[in-house]
Amino acid sequence: MVPLADRNRKVVAAGVTGKIYLVQASKDLAHWLTMITNVVPVDSLITINDLAATNYPRRFYRLAAAQ
C-alpha cells in the first residue's frame, strides 16, 4: 500500500499470472468488501487506487483467490 498525495492509497499486490483474485478492503478486519475482481496480468502485479481511503481513519487490504 502506497499513500498518495491526496491521502488516498495505491494498492499493489502480487499473484500468479492468469489467476483471478479479489482485492478486498476492511475498516475493522471483520467485514471485508471486494473492491475489484481482477485477473493477474503477465507482470504478476495488480495495482488499484483506493479513492475511498480518505473516508476511513484506517483501512486494511487483502488479496483473496477467487473460487
PDB file of N, CA, C, O and CB in Angstrom:
ATOM      1  N   MET A   1       0.836  -1.153   0.000  1.00  0.00           N
ATOM      2  CA  MET A   1       0.000   0.000   0.000  1.00  0.00           C
ATOM      3  C   MET A   1       0.895   1.235   0.000  1.00  0.00           C
ATOM      4  O   MET A   1       1.832   1.349   0.790  1.00  0.00           O
ATOM      5  CB  MET A   1      -0.959  -0.013   1.203  1.00  0.00           C
ATOM      6  N   VAL A   2       0.584   2.140  -0.896  1.00  0.00           N
ATOM      7  CA  VAL A   2       1.382   3.357  -1.048  1.00  0.00           C
ATOM      8  C   VAL A   2       0.469   4.564  -0.841  1.00  0.00           C
ATOM      9  O   VAL A   2      -0.537   4.690  -1.539  1.00  0.00           O
ATOM     10  CB  VAL A   2       2.075   3.410  -2.455  1.00  0.00           C
ATOM     11  N   PRO A   3       0.797   5.467   0.112  1.00  0.00           N
ATOM     12  CA  PRO A   3      -0.015   6.675   0.264  1.00  0.00           C
ATOM     13  C   PRO A   3       0.187   7.618  -0.923  1.00  0.00           C
ATOM     14  O   PRO A   3       1.310   7.806  -1.390  1.00  0.00           O
ATOM     15  CB  PRO A   3       0.334   7.395   1.580  1.00  0.00           C
ATOM     16  N   LEU A   4      -0.897   8.200  -1.401  1.00  0.00           N
ATOM     17  CA  LEU A   4      -0.840   9.160  -2.499  1.00  0.00           C
ATOM     18  C   LEU A   4      -0.912  10.580  -1.927  1.00  0.00           C
ATOM     19  O   LEU A   4      -1.279  10.767  -0.767  1.00  0.00           O
ATOM     20  CB  LEU A   4      -1.997   8.910  -3.518  1.00  0.00           C
ATOM     21  N   ALA A   5      -0.572  11.546  -2.719  1.00  0.00           N
ATOM     22  CA  ALA A   5      -0.547  12.948  -2.269  1.00  0.00           C
ATOM     23  C   ALA A   5      -1.913  13.420  -1.773  1.00  0.00           C
ATOM     24  O   ALA A   5      -1.982  14.265  -0.880  1.00  0.00           O
ATOM     25  CB  ALA A   5      -0.076  13.855  -3.405  1.00  0.00           C
ATOM     26  N   ASP A   6      -3.004  12.888  -2.338  1.00  0.00           N
ATOM     27  CA  ASP A   6      -4.352  13.300  -1.941  1.00  0.00           C
ATOM     28  C   ASP A   6      -4.887  12.492  -0.757  1.00  0.00           C
ATOM     29  O   ASP A   6      -6.079  12.558  -0.457  1.00  0.00           O
ATOM     30  CB  ASP A   6      -5.299  13.165  -3.118  1.00  0.00           C
ATOM     31  N   ARG A   7      -4.023  11.730  -0.080  1.00  0.00           N
ATOM     32  CA  ARG A   7      -4.328  10.896   1.088  1.00  0.00           C
ATOM     33  C   ARG A   7      -5.071   9.620   0.742  1.00  0.00           C
ATOM     34  O   ARG A   7      -5.410   8.859   1.648  1.00  0.00           O
ATOM     35  CB  ARG A   7      -5.136  11.679   2.072  1.00  0.00           C
ATOM     36  N   ASN A   8      -5.337   9.352  -0.525  1.00  0.00           N
ATOM     37  CA  ASN A   8      -5.876   8.064  -0.922  1.00  0.00           C
ATOM     38  C   ASN A   8      -4.728   7.063  -0.940  1.00  0.00           C
ATOM     39  O   ASN A   8      -3.598   7.413  -0.598  1.00  0.00           O
ATOM     40  CB  ASN A   8      -6.585   8.146  -2.315  1.00  0.00           C
ATOM     41  N   ARG A   9      -5.000   5.836  -1.330  1.00  0.00           N
ATOM     42  CA  ARG A   9      -3.978   4.796  -1.292  1.00  0.00           C
ATOM     43  C   ARG A   9      -3.896   4.059  -2.618  1.00  0.00           C
ATOM     44  O   ARG A   9      -4.907   3.815  -3.277  1.00  0.00           O
ATOM     45  CB  ARG A   9      -4.262   3.813  -0.165  1.00  0.00           C
ATOM     46  N   LYS A  10      -2.672   3.709  -2.994  1.00  0.00           N
ATOM     47  CA  LYS A  10      -2.439   2.823  -4.129  1.00  0.00           C
ATOM     48  C   LYS A  10      -2.118   1.454  -3.542  1.00  0.00           C
ATOM     49  O   LYS A  10      -1.224   1.320  -2.706  1.00  0.00           O
ATOM     50  CB  LYS A  10      -1.271   3.351  -5.070  1.00  0.00           C
ATOM     51  N   VAL A  11      -2.851   0.443  -3.985  1.00  0.00           N
ATOM     52  CA  VAL A  11      -2.646  -0.916  -3.506  1.00  0.00           C
ATOM     53  C   VAL A  11      -1.991  -1.703  -4.628  1.00  0.00           C
ATOM     54  O   VAL A  11      -2.506  -1.755  -5.745  1.00  0.00           O
ATOM     55  CB  VAL A  11      -3.992  -1.579  -3.053  1.00  0.00           C
ATOM     56  N   VAL A  12      -0.852  -2.316  -4.325  1.00  0.00           N
ATOM     57  CA  VAL A  12      -0.136  -3.148  -5.289  1.00  0.00           C
ATOM     58  C   VAL A  12      -0.001  -4.530  -4.665  1.00  0.00           C
ATOM     59  O   VAL A  12       0.502  -4.664  -3.550  1.00  0.00           O
ATOM     60  CB  VAL A  12       1.276  -2.538  -5.662  1.00  0.00           C
ATOM     61  N   ALA A  13      -0.450  -5.557  -5.382  1.00  0.00           N
ATOM     62  CA  ALA A  13      -0.388  -6.922  -4.876  1.00  0.00           C
ATOM     63  C   ALA A  13       0.146  -7.851  -5.957  1.00  0.00           C
ATOM     64  O   ALA A  13      -0.083  -7.637  -7.148  1.00  0.00           O
ATOM     65  CB  ALA A  13      -1.776  -7.392  -4.396  1.00  0.00           C
ATOM     66  N   ALA A  14       0.852  -8.872  -5.530  1.00  0.00           N
ATOM     67  CA  ALA A  14       1.407  -9.858  -6.462  1.00  0.00           C
ATOM     68  C   ALA A  14       0.560 -11.121  -6.422  1.00  0.00           C
ATOM     69  O   ALA A  14       0.025 -11.494  -5.377  1.00  0.00           O
ATOM     70  CB  ALA A  14       2.889 -10.183  -6.118  1.00  0.00           C
ATOM     71  N   GLY A  15       0.448 -11.765  -7.560  1.00  0.00           N
ATOM     72  CA  GLY A  15      -0.283 -13.021  -7.648  1.00  0.00           C
ATOM     73  C   GLY A  15       0.267 -13.854  -8.781  1.00  0.00           C
ATOM     74  O   GLY A  15       1.269 -13.496  -9.400  1.00  0.00           O
ATOM     75  N   VAL A  16      -0.390 -14.967  -9.050  1.00  0.00           N
ATOM     76  CA  VAL A  16       0.024 -15.875 -10.117  1.00  0.00           C
ATOM     77  C   VAL A  16      -0.613 -15.412 -11.423  1.00  0.00           C
ATOM     78  O   VAL A  16      -1.827 -15.218 -11.487  1.00  0.00           O
ATOM     79  CB  VAL A  16      -0.376 -17.351  -9.793  1.00  0.00           C
ATOM     80  N   THR A  17       0.193 -15.235 -12.453  1.00  0.00           N
ATOM     81  CA  THR A  17      -0.287 -14.781 -13.758  1.00  0.00           C
ATOM     82  C   THR A  17      -1.449 -15.646 -14.239  1.00  0.00           C
ATOM     83  O   THR A  17      -1.365 -16.874 -14.227  1.00  0.00           O
ATOM     84  CB  THR A  17       0.853 -14.803 -14.790  1.00  0.00           C
ATOM     85  N   GLY A  18      -2.538 -14.992 -14.665  1.00  0.00           N
ATOM     86  CA  GLY A  18      -3.700 -15.683 -15.208  1.00  0.00           C
ATOM     87  C   GLY A  18      -4.725 -16.106 -14.171  1.00  0.00           C
ATOM     88  O   GLY A  18      -5.842 -16.467 -14.541  1.00  0.00           O
ATOM     89  N   LYS A  19      -4.392 -16.077 -12.893  1.00  0.00           N
ATOM     90  CA  LYS A  19      -5.332 -16.440 -11.828  1.00  0.00           C
ATOM     91  C   LYS A  19      -6.239 -15.248 -11.515  1.00  0.00           C
ATOM     92  O   LYS A  19      -5.859 -14.097 -11.732  1.00  0.00           O
ATOM     93  CB  LYS A  19      -4.570 -16.900 -10.548  1.00  0.00           C
ATOM     94  N   ILE A  20      -7.437 -15.531 -11.004  1.00  0.00           N
ATOM     95  CA  ILE A  20      -8.400 -14.499 -10.658  1.00  0.00           C
ATOM     96  C   ILE A  20      -8.331 -14.245  -9.151  1.00  0.00           C
ATOM     97  O   ILE A  20      -8.371 -15.177  -8.347  1.00  0.00           O
ATOM     98  CB  ILE A  20      -9.841 -14.910 -11.093  1.00  0.00           C
ATOM     99  N   TYR A  21      -8.226 -12.963  -8.785  1.00  0.00           N
ATOM    100  CA  TYR A  21      -8.142 -12.563  -7.383  1.00  0.00           C
ATOM    101  C   TYR A  21      -9.153 -11.472  -7.073  1.00  0.00           C
ATOM    102  O   TYR A  21      -9.562 -10.715  -7.953  1.00  0.00           O
ATOM    103  CB  TYR A  21      -6.729 -12.086  -7.042  1.00  0.00           C
ATOM    104  N   LEU A  22      -9.549 -11.404  -5.804  1.00  0.00           N
ATOM    105  CA  LEU A  22     -10.389 -10.339  -5.297  1.00  0.00           C
ATOM    106  C   LEU A  22      -9.491  -9.426  -4.474  1.00  0.00           C
ATOM    107  O   LEU A  22      -8.771  -9.899  -3.595  1.00  0.00           O
ATOM    108  CB  LEU A  22     -11.592 -10.895  -4.451  1.00  0.00           C
ATOM    109  N   VAL A  23      -9.523  -8.126  -4.745  1.00  0.00           N
ATOM    110  CA  VAL A  23      -8.835  -7.163  -3.903  1.00  0.00           C
ATOM    111  C   VAL A  23      -9.894  -6.644  -2.940  1.00  0.00           C
ATOM    112  O   VAL A  23     -10.897  -6.068  -3.361  1.00  0.00           O
ATOM    113  CB  VAL A  23      -8.156  -5.990  -4.747  1.00  0.00           C
ATOM    114  N   GLN A  24      -9.667  -6.853  -1.639  1.00  0.00           N
ATOM    115  CA  GLN A  24     -10.657  -6.520  -0.636  1.00  0.00           C
ATOM    116  C   GLN A  24     -10.116  -5.504   0.358  1.00  0.00           C
ATOM    117  O   GLN A  24      -8.910  -5.419   0.587  1.00  0.00           O
ATOM    118  CB  GLN A  24     -11.109  -7.770   0.088  1.00  0.00           C
ATOM    119  N   ALA A  25     -11.035  -4.727   0.949  1.00  0.00           N
ATOM    120  CA  ALA A  25     -10.675  -3.724   1.953  1.00  0.00           C
ATOM    121  C   ALA A  25     -11.605  -3.869   3.153  1.00  0.00           C
ATOM    122  O   ALA A  25     -12.745  -4.319   3.034  1.00  0.00           O
ATOM    123  CB  ALA A  25     -10.753  -2.279   1.360  1.00  0.00           C
ATOM    124  N   SER A  26     -11.077  -3.471   4.319  1.00  0.00           N
ATOM    125  CA  SER A  26     -11.846  -3.541   5.554  1.00  0.00           C
ATOM    126  C   SER A  26     -11.450  -2.384   6.461  1.00  0.00           C
ATOM    127  O   SER A  26     -10.307  -1.927   6.430  1.00  0.00           O
ATOM    128  CB  SER A  26     -11.628  -4.898   6.268  1.00  0.00           C
ATOM    129  N   LYS A  27     -12.390  -1.914   7.264  1.00  0.00           N
ATOM    130  CA  LYS A  27     -12.062  -0.885   8.251  1.00  0.00           C
ATOM    131  C   LYS A  27     -11.817  -1.490   9.625  1.00  0.00           C
ATOM    132  O   LYS A  27     -11.340  -0.807  10.532  1.00  0.00           O
ATOM    133  CB  LYS A  27     -13.180   0.148   8.331  1.00  0.00           C
ATOM    134  N   ASP A  28     -12.152  -2.811   9.787  1.00  0.00           N
ATOM    135  CA  ASP A  28     -12.062  -3.414  11.117  1.00  0.00           C
ATOM    136  C   ASP A  28     -11.559  -4.861  11.131  1.00  0.00           C
ATOM    137  O   ASP A  28     -11.580  -5.493  12.187  1.00  0.00           O
ATOM    138  CB  ASP A  28     -13.399  -3.362  11.765  1.00  0.00           C
ATOM    139  N   LEU A  29     -11.124  -5.390  10.032  1.00  0.00           N
ATOM    140  CA  LEU A  29     -10.634  -6.773   9.875  1.00  0.00           C
ATOM    141  C   LEU A  29     -11.722  -7.824  10.059  1.00  0.00           C
ATOM    142  O   LEU A  29     -11.430  -9.018   9.981  1.00  0.00           O
ATOM    143  CB  LEU A  29      -9.523  -7.036  10.864  1.00  0.00           C
ATOM    144  N   ALA A  30     -12.952  -7.423  10.297  1.00  0.00           N
ATOM    145  CA  ALA A  30     -14.053  -8.374  10.464  1.00  0.00           C
ATOM    146  C   ALA A  30     -14.983  -8.395   9.250  1.00  0.00           C
ATOM    147  O   ALA A  30     -15.558  -9.433   8.923  1.00  0.00           O
ATOM    148  CB  ALA A  30     -14.851  -8.034  11.718  1.00  0.00           C
ATOM    149  N   HIS A  31     -15.127  -7.263   8.593  1.00  0.00           N
ATOM    150  CA  HIS A  31     -16.039  -7.136   7.457  1.00  0.00           C
ATOM    151  C   HIS A  31     -15.242  -6.698   6.231  1.00  0.00           C
ATOM    152  O   HIS A  31     -14.663  -5.612   6.209  1.00  0.00           O
ATOM    153  CB  HIS A  31     -17.187  -6.122   7.767  1.00  0.00           C
ATOM    154  N   TRP A  32     -15.220  -7.550   5.219  1.00  0.00           N
ATOM    155  CA  TRP A  32     -14.418  -7.285   4.018  1.00  0.00           C
ATOM    156  C   TRP A  32     -15.316  -6.952   2.843  1.00  0.00           C
ATOM    157  O   TRP A  32     -16.341  -7.600   2.632  1.00  0.00           O
ATOM    158  CB  TRP A  32     -13.529  -8.494   3.676  1.00  0.00           C
ATOM    159  N   LEU A  33     -14.932  -5.938   2.078  1.00  0.00           N
ATOM    160  CA  LEU A  33     -15.651  -5.503   0.892  1.00  0.00           C
ATOM    161  C   LEU A  33     -14.747  -5.715  -0.320  1.00  0.00           C
ATOM    162  O   LEU A  33     -13.602  -5.263  -0.332  1.00  0.00           O
ATOM    163  CB  LEU A  33     -16.094  -4.008   1.013  1.00  0.00           C
ATOM    164  N   THR A  34     -15.259  -6.399  -1.332  1.00  0.00           N
ATOM    165  CA  THR A  34     -14.484  -6.596  -2.554  1.00  0.00           C
ATOM    166  C   THR A  34     -14.485  -5.309  -3.354  1.00  0.00           C
ATOM    167  O   THR A  34     -15.538  -4.810  -3.751  1.00  0.00           O
ATOM    168  CB  THR A  34     -15.053  -7.766  -3.396  1.00  0.00           C
ATOM    169  N   MET A  35     -13.292  -4.777  -3.588  1.00  0.00           N
ATOM    170  CA  MET A  35     -13.133  -3.543  -4.347  1.00  0.00           C
ATOM    171  C   MET A  35     -13.097  -3.827  -5.843  1.00  0.00           C
ATOM    172  O   MET A  35     -13.621  -3.056  -6.646  1.00  0.00           O
ATOM    173  CB  MET A  35     -11.860  -2.811  -3.918  1.00  0.00           C
ATOM    174  N   ILE A  36     -12.472  -4.942  -6.204  1.00  0.00           N
ATOM    175  CA  ILE A  36     -12.314  -5.291  -7.613  1.00  0.00           C
ATOM    176  C   ILE A  36     -11.992  -6.783  -7.727  1.00  0.00           C
ATOM    177  O   ILE A  36     -11.340  -7.355  -6.854  1.00  0.00           O
ATOM    178  CB  ILE A  36     -11.195  -4.429  -8.280  1.00  0.00           C
ATOM    179  N   THR A  37     -12.453  -7.396  -8.800  1.00  0.00           N
ATOM    180  CA  THR A  37     -12.060  -8.760  -9.152  1.00  0.00           C
ATOM    181  C   THR A  37     -11.177  -8.626 -10.373  1.00  0.00           C
ATOM    182  O   THR A  37     -11.554  -7.972 -11.346  1.00  0.00           O
ATOM    183  CB  THR A  37     -13.313  -9.707  -9.424  1.00  0.00           C
ATOM    184  N   ASN A  38     -10.005  -9.238 -10.333  1.00  0.00           N
ATOM    185  CA  ASN A  38      -9.026  -8.989 -11.380  1.00  0.00           C
ATOM    186  C   ASN A  38      -8.275 -10.249 -11.745  1.00  0.00           C
ATOM    187  O   ASN A  38      -7.985 -11.080 -10.885  1.00  0.00           O
ATOM    188  CB  ASN A  38      -8.055  -7.915 -10.949  1.00  0.00           C
ATOM    189  N   VAL A  39      -7.961 -10.390 -13.019  1.00  0.00           N
ATOM    190  CA  VAL A  39      -7.062 -11.445 -13.483  1.00  0.00           C
ATOM    191  C   VAL A  39      -5.661 -10.866 -13.468  1.00  0.00           C
ATOM    192  O   VAL A  39      -5.422  -9.781 -13.998  1.00  0.00           O
ATOM    193  CB  VAL A  39      -7.456 -11.971 -14.920  1.00  0.00           C
ATOM    194  N   VAL A  40      -4.734 -11.594 -12.857  1.00  0.00           N
ATOM    195  CA  VAL A  40      -3.364 -11.095 -12.749  1.00  0.00           C
ATOM    196  C   VAL A  40      -2.722 -11.080 -14.139  1.00  0.00           C
ATOM    197  O   VAL A  40      -2.729 -12.093 -14.838  1.00  0.00           O
ATOM    198  CB  VAL A  40      -2.528 -11.970 -11.763  1.00  0.00           C
ATOM    199  N   PRO A  41      -2.164  -9.925 -14.540  1.00  0.00           N
ATOM    200  CA  PRO A  41      -1.508  -9.814 -15.844  1.00  0.00           C
ATOM    201  C   PRO A  41      -0.145 -10.504 -15.850  1.00  0.00           C
ATOM    202  O   PRO A  41       0.285 -11.068 -14.843  1.00  0.00           O
ATOM    203  CB  PRO A  41      -1.347  -8.343 -16.229  1.00  0.00           C
ATOM    204  N   VAL A  42       0.511 -10.450 -16.978  1.00  0.00           N
ATOM    205  CA  VAL A  42       1.796 -11.127 -17.182  1.00  0.00           C
ATOM    206  C   VAL A  42       2.854 -10.701 -16.178  1.00  0.00           C
ATOM    207  O   VAL A  42       3.684 -11.521 -15.787  1.00  0.00           O
ATOM    208  CB  VAL A  42       2.299 -10.864 -18.575  1.00  0.00           C
ATOM    209  N   ASP A  43       2.851  -9.442 -15.746  1.00  0.00           N
ATOM    210  CA  ASP A  43       3.884  -8.983 -14.816  1.00  0.00           C
ATOM    211  C   ASP A  43       3.606  -9.404 -13.370  1.00  0.00           C
ATOM    212  O   ASP A  43       4.376  -9.068 -12.471  1.00  0.00           O
ATOM    213  CB  ASP A  43       4.006  -7.475 -14.890  1.00  0.00           C
ATOM    214  N   SER A  44       2.508 -10.139 -13.142  1.00  0.00           N
ATOM    215  CA  SER A  44       2.132 -10.699 -11.837  1.00  0.00           C
ATOM    216  C   SER A  44       1.744  -9.656 -10.786  1.00  0.00           C
ATOM    217  O   SER A  44       1.711  -9.976  -9.598  1.00  0.00           O
ATOM    218  CB  SER A  44       3.264 -11.516 -11.309  1.00  0.00           C
ATOM    219  N   LEU A  45       1.451  -8.415 -11.194  1.00  0.00           N
ATOM    220  CA  LEU A  45       1.079  -7.370 -10.244  1.00  0.00           C
ATOM    221  C   LEU A  45      -0.309  -6.811 -10.537  1.00  0.00           C
ATOM    222  O   LEU A  45      -0.660  -6.542 -11.686  1.00  0.00           O
ATOM    223  CB  LEU A  45       2.105  -6.248 -10.270  1.00  0.00           C
ATOM    224  N   ILE A  46      -1.082  -6.644  -9.481  1.00  0.00           N
ATOM    225  CA  ILE A  46      -2.371  -5.964  -9.560  1.00  0.00           C
ATOM    226  C   ILE A  46      -2.170  -4.607  -8.893  1.00  0.00           C
ATOM    227  O   ILE A  46      -1.657  -4.539  -7.776  1.00  0.00           O
ATOM    228  CB  ILE A  46      -3.540  -6.803  -8.867  1.00  0.00           C
ATOM    229  N   THR A  47      -2.564  -3.536  -9.556  1.00  0.00           N
ATOM    230  CA  THR A  47      -2.440  -2.196  -8.991  1.00  0.00           C
ATOM    231  C   THR A  47      -3.781  -1.495  -9.087  1.00  0.00           C
ATOM    232  O   THR A  47      -4.356  -1.393 -10.170  1.00  0.00           O
ATOM    233  CB  THR A  47      -1.338  -1.380  -9.716  1.00  0.00           C
ATOM    234  N   ILE A  48      -4.287  -1.006  -7.945  1.00  0.00           N
ATOM    235  CA  ILE A  48      -5.517  -0.209  -7.948  1.00  0.00           C
ATOM    236  C   ILE A  48      -5.322   1.006  -7.052  1.00  0.00           C
ATOM    237  O   ILE A  48      -4.505   0.985  -6.132  1.00  0.00           O
ATOM    238  CB  ILE A  48      -6.739  -1.055  -7.472  1.00  0.00           C
ATOM    239  N   ASN A  49      -6.069   2.051  -7.324  1.00  0.00           N
ATOM    240  CA  ASN A  49      -6.095   3.233  -6.462  1.00  0.00           C
ATOM    241  C   ASN A  49      -7.388   3.189  -5.657  1.00  0.00           C
ATOM    242  O   ASN A  49      -8.476   3.130  -6.230  1.00  0.00           O
ATOM    243  CB  ASN A  49      -5.987   4.567  -7.299  1.00  0.00           C
ATOM    244  N   ASP A  50      -7.272   3.217  -4.325  1.00  0.00           N
ATOM    245  CA  ASP A  50      -8.436   3.231  -3.446  1.00  0.00           C
ATOM    246  C   ASP A  50      -8.808   4.684  -3.186  1.00  0.00           C
ATOM    247  O   ASP A  50      -8.253   5.330  -2.297  1.00  0.00           O
ATOM    248  CB  ASP A  50      -8.155   2.468  -2.107  1.00  0.00           C
ATOM    249  N   LEU A  51      -9.754   5.188  -3.971  1.00  0.00           N
ATOM    250  CA  LEU A  51     -10.162   6.584  -3.865  1.00  0.00           C
ATOM    251  C   LEU A  51     -11.113   6.826  -2.698  1.00  0.00           C
ATOM    252  O   LEU A  51     -11.491   7.967  -2.433  1.00  0.00           O
ATOM    253  CB  LEU A  51     -10.815   7.028  -5.151  1.00  0.00           C
ATOM    254  N   ALA A  52     -11.501   5.760  -1.998  1.00  0.00           N
ATOM    255  CA  ALA A  52     -12.357   5.904  -0.809  1.00  0.00           C
ATOM    256  C   ALA A  52     -11.542   5.870   0.478  1.00  0.00           C
ATOM    257  O   ALA A  52     -12.112   5.979   1.563  1.00  0.00           O
ATOM    258  CB  ALA A  52     -13.415   4.798  -0.778  1.00  0.00           C
ATOM    259  N   ALA A  53     -10.242   5.725   0.385  1.00  0.00           N
ATOM    260  CA  ALA A  53      -9.392   5.578   1.577  1.00  0.00           C
ATOM    261  C   ALA A  53      -9.500   6.758   2.532  1.00  0.00           C
ATOM    262  O   ALA A  53      -9.377   6.580   3.743  1.00  0.00           O
ATOM    263  CB  ALA A  53      -7.949   5.404   1.163  1.00  0.00           C
ATOM    264  N   THR A  54      -9.726   7.949   2.014  1.00  0.00           N
ATOM    265  CA  THR A  54      -9.814   9.125   2.886  1.00  0.00           C
ATOM    266  C   THR A  54     -11.082   9.129   3.740  1.00  0.00           C
ATOM    267  O   THR A  54     -11.200   9.935   4.663  1.00  0.00           O
ATOM    268  CB  THR A  54      -9.762  10.391   2.051  1.00  0.00           C
ATOM    269  N   ASN A  55     -12.023   8.247   3.444  1.00  0.00           N
ATOM    270  CA  ASN A  55     -13.267   8.158   4.216  1.00  0.00           C
ATOM    271  C   ASN A  55     -13.108   7.351   5.502  1.00  0.00           C
ATOM    272  O   ASN A  55     -14.047   7.265   6.293  1.00  0.00           O
ATOM    273  CB  ASN A  55     -14.356   7.540   3.366  1.00  0.00           C
ATOM    274  N   TYR A  56     -11.944   6.764   5.721  1.00  0.00           N
ATOM    275  CA  TYR A  56     -11.730   5.873   6.855  1.00  0.00           C
ATOM    276  C   TYR A  56     -10.485   6.286   7.633  1.00  0.00           C
ATOM    277  O   TYR A  56      -9.471   6.639   7.031  1.00  0.00           O
ATOM    278  CB  TYR A  56     -11.604   4.417   6.379  1.00  0.00           C
ATOM    279  N   PRO A  57     -10.549   6.248   8.979  1.00  0.00           N
ATOM    280  CA  PRO A  57      -9.354   6.580   9.764  1.00  0.00           C
ATOM    281  C   PRO A  57      -8.256   5.539   9.591  1.00  0.00           C
ATOM    282  O   PRO A  57      -7.074   5.860   9.712  1.00  0.00           O
ATOM    283  CB  PRO A  57      -9.712   6.709  11.242  1.00  0.00           C
ATOM    284  N   ARG A  58      -8.635   4.297   9.308  1.00  0.00           N
ATOM    285  CA  ARG A  58      -7.668   3.248   8.962  1.00  0.00           C
ATOM    286  C   ARG A  58      -8.350   2.278   8.008  1.00  0.00           C
ATOM    287  O   ARG A  58      -9.572   2.131   8.006  1.00  0.00           O
ATOM    288  CB  ARG A  58      -7.138   2.502  10.245  1.00  0.00           C
ATOM    289  N   ARG A  59      -7.532   1.625   7.202  1.00  0.00           N
ATOM    290  CA  ARG A  59      -8.058   0.747   6.157  1.00  0.00           C
ATOM    291  C   ARG A  59      -7.073  -0.394   5.990  1.00  0.00           C
ATOM    292  O   ARG A  59      -5.863  -0.177   5.942  1.00  0.00           O
ATOM    293  CB  ARG A  59      -8.280   1.516   4.798  1.00  0.00           C
ATOM    294  N   PHE A  60      -7.594  -1.614   5.901  1.00  0.00           N
ATOM    295  CA  PHE A  60      -6.786  -2.812   5.713  1.00  0.00           C
ATOM    296  C   PHE A  60      -7.106  -3.408   4.350  1.00  0.00           C
ATOM    297  O   PHE A  60      -8.218  -3.257   3.846  1.00  0.00           O
ATOM    298  CB  PHE A  60      -7.040  -3.847   6.847  1.00  0.00           C
ATOM    299  N   TYR A  61      -6.129  -4.084   3.757  1.00  0.00           N
ATOM    300  CA  TYR A  61      -6.311  -4.676   2.431  1.00  0.00           C
ATOM    301  C   TYR A  61      -5.860  -6.126   2.446  1.00  0.00           C
ATOM    302  O   TYR A  61      -4.979  -6.526   3.207  1.00  0.00           O
ATOM    303  CB  TYR A  61      -5.532  -3.881   1.360  1.00  0.00           C
ATOM    304  N   ARG A  62      -6.507  -6.908   1.562  1.00  0.00           N
ATOM    305  CA  ARG A  62      -6.061  -8.291   1.355  1.00  0.00           C
ATOM    306  C   ARG A  62      -6.371  -8.700  -0.076  1.00  0.00           C
ATOM    307  O   ARG A  62      -7.237  -8.129  -0.739  1.00  0.00           O
ATOM    308  CB  ARG A  62      -6.743  -9.265   2.367  1.00  0.00           C
ATOM    309  N   LEU A  63      -5.640  -9.699  -0.525  1.00  0.00           N
ATOM    310  CA  LEU A  63      -5.822 -10.288  -1.840  1.00  0.00           C
ATOM    311  C   LEU A  63      -6.323 -11.712  -1.606  1.00  0.00           C
ATOM    312  O   LEU A  63      -5.654 -12.498  -0.936  1.00  0.00           O
ATOM    313  CB  LEU A  63      -4.483 -10.263  -2.693  1.00  0.00           C
ATOM    314  N   ALA A  64      -7.484 -12.051  -2.147  1.00  0.00           N
ATOM    315  CA  ALA A  64      -8.070 -13.379  -1.960  1.00  0.00           C
ATOM    316  C   ALA A  64      -8.238 -14.049  -3.309  1.00  0.00           C
ATOM    317  O   ALA A  64      -8.681 -13.416  -4.267  1.00  0.00           O
ATOM    318  CB  ALA A  64      -9.429 -13.292  -1.222  1.00  0.00           C
ATOM    319  N   ALA A  65      -7.892 -15.318  -3.392  1.00  0.00           N
ATOM    320  CA  ALA A  65      -8.070 -16.077  -4.634  1.00  0.00           C
ATOM    321  C   ALA A  65      -9.548 -16.344  -4.851  1.00  0.00           C
ATOM    322  O   ALA A  65     -10.253 -16.725  -3.916  1.00  0.00           O
ATOM    323  CB  ALA A  65      -7.275 -17.411  -4.598  1.00  0.00           C
ATOM    324  N   ALA A  66     -10.025 -16.149  -6.077  1.00  0.00           N
ATOM    325  CA  ALA A  66     -11.426 -16.436  -6.415  1.00  0.00           C
ATOM    326  C   ALA A  66     -11.597 -17.942  -6.503  1.00  0.00           C
ATOM    327  O   ALA A  66     -10.668 -18.664  -6.862  1.00  0.00           O
ATOM    328  CB  ALA A  66     -11.847 -15.747  -7.760  1.00  0.00           C
ATOM    329  N   GLN A  67     -12.780 -18.402  -6.176  1.00  0.00           N
ATOM    330  CA  GLN A  67     -13.067 -19.846  -6.207  1.00  0.00           C
ATOM    331  C   GLN A  67     -13.404 -20.308  -7.595  1.00  0.00           C
ATOM    332  O   GLN A  67     -13.672 -21.492  -7.803  1.00  0.00           O
ATOM    333  CB  GLN A  67     -14.207 -20.190  -5.268  1.00  0.00           C
TER     334      GLN A  67
END
